[in-house]
Amino acid sequence: MNRYERQEILPEVGSAGQGRLRAARVLVVGAGGLSATVLPLLTAAGIGRITLVDGDRVEQSNLHRQTLFTEDAIGRPKADVAAERCRALNREVVIVPWRRALTPENAEALVEAADIVLDCADSYAVSYTLSDVCKNRRIPLISASVLGVSGYVGGFCGTAPSLRAVFPNAPENAASCATAGVLGPVVAMLGAAQAQMAMGVILELTPSPLGQMIRVDMGDYRMSGFRFDDADEPQGYFPFVSLSELRSGDEIIDLRGADEAPVPIHPSARRILPDALPETLAPGDKRLALCCASGLRAWRAAEAIQHKWPGEIVLVAAKSS
């Protein structure tokens, strides 16, 4: 019996569709809660090759939602453990673990080797970096975000507008799963939707998942959605760059206080807190690099001073995923 018989029965799949799944090269960034659902579903469906990028290790606080991991896995690299679990599920699928964080420096090489990218990371910097690279390469991106009891999943880039077209401004909420909390079932719901949308892209289903947004709010048990096919791309934006991509002539500002980061992010960095930046920073024509932990404070600071800084402004997130 064919292990994929039950899905090949579907007219949306068939033998031709199964062949497309088998030929697909999928990049999954983040091996956390979303991936705990995404990875087994894509592996079981017979995706040909999955590259999994995550530089973190399993922690006890992960286990309530990151259900690929057991207590015995605590302390081990997430990418390795997830790959092992998926190989045990379907040895026909090639699983390549990448035990490093995704950064603006390595993103392009990883993305260009994929047919579709799934953003399962809990990081603004990673999400927008992936969107920028996928847009330039015209590679589909399925991005999801979850916080508390709600979240969204959308199909971006490829033939659709980018993440920046839908969310052009700095997010208002600086919270993350680590700081604000999250419930496991909500994460699993959005991970399942993410896997379904990815398969829809690969199978070339109509209507396309690209250009579609789905919102889930389990606080009042509602789901909604909308198309954004005609969303306009922003005229300009502040790109993320890696610390290693900073140049000697850059004006580098570390927005973190000494209590948060005793050692500045770069030897040439000046330390200025965000509230003091508009009054302290004199206009200049150098490239301005604004640095913080997640990239969000840097983004907000860039929006606040862009009218007085004629040169390029880039953002650096000290932590990526």
Stockholm file with secondary structure:
# STOCKHOLM 1.0

chainA/1-321         MNRYERQEILPEVGSAGQGRLRAARVLVVGAGGLSATVLPLLTAAGIGRITLVDGDRVEQSNLHRQTLFTEDAIGRPKADVAAERCRALNREVVIVPWRRALTPENAEALVEAADIVLDCADSYAVSYTLSDVCKNRRIPLISASVLGVSGYVGGFCGTAPSLRAVFPNAPENAASCATAGVLGPVVAMLGAAQAQMAMGVILELTPSPLGQMIRVDMGDYRMSGFRFDDADEPQGYFPFVSLSELRSGDEIIDLRGADEAPVPIHPSARRILPDALPETLAPGDKRLALCCASGLRAWRAAEAIQHKWPGEIVLVAAKSS
#=GR chainA/1-321 SS CCTTHHHHTSTTTHHHHHHHHHHCEEEEECCSHHHHHHHHHHHHHTCSEEEEECCCBCCGGGTTTCTTCCGGGTTSBHHHHHHHHHHHHCTTSEEEEECSCCCTTTHHHHHHTCSEEEECCSCHHHHHHHHHHHHHHTCEEEEEEEEBTEEEEEEEETTSCCHHHHSCSCCSCCCCHHHHCBCHHHHHHHHHHHHHHHHHHHTTCSSCSBTEEEEEETTTTEEEEEECTTCCCCSCCCCBCCGGGCCTTCEEEECSCTTTCSSCSSTTCEECCGGGHHHHCCCCSSCEEEEESSSHHHHHHHHHHGGGCCSCEEEEESCCC
#=GC SS_cons         CCTTHHHHTSTTTHHHHHHHHHHCEEEEECCSHHHHHHHHHHHHHTCSEEEEECCCBCCGGGTTTCTTCCGGGTTSBHHHHHHHHHHHHCTTSEEEEECSCCCTTTHHHHHHTCSEEEECCSCHHHHHHHHHHHHHHTCEEEEEEEEBTEEEEEEEETTSCCHHHHSCSCCSCCCCHHHHCBCHHHHHHHHHHHHHHHHHHHTTCSSCSBTEEEEEETTTTEEEEEECTTCCCCSCCCCBCCGGGCCTTCEEEECSCTTTCSSCSSTTCEECCGGGHHHHCCCCSSCEEEEESSSHHHHHHHHHHGGGCCSCEEEEESCCC
//
